[in-house]
Amino acid sequence: MKNLKITVNGTVYNVQVEEADGSEIQSAPVQKAAAPKAAPAPKAAADVSGEPVKSPMPGTIINVLVKPGQAVKKGDVLVILEAMKMENEIKAAKDATVVSVAVNKGESVDTGTVLVTLG
């Protein structure tokens, strides 16, 4: 019997697998493993103060339209995110200045990934 640790969508499972001779297949119950260790820090610097603009869904960055230090107004497009073959404009929620840009064109992001920080 072999014990394996398998990660599915960020959840770690401990699985027991028994080798069979091919005439039968056996399995053991799956048990959720203890919580994984802390994830690595996100790409954006932790000491940057401001309001993070996060990705609402997983996708690919098609274009980054702002640079650090740039003033933006409420409704200005910050980043274009392609998800499910649709281009989504990620807009500023308020008038602000771009403190940092945490993504690059062509980069894949997950839901909740910080794209831009506004100050």
Secondary structure, DSSP 8 states (H G I E B T S, - for coil): -EEEEEEETTEEEEEEE----SS-------EE----------SS-TT--SEEEE-SS-EEEEEE---TT-EE-TT-EEEEEEETTEEEEEE-SSSEEEEEE---TT-EE-TT-EEEEE-
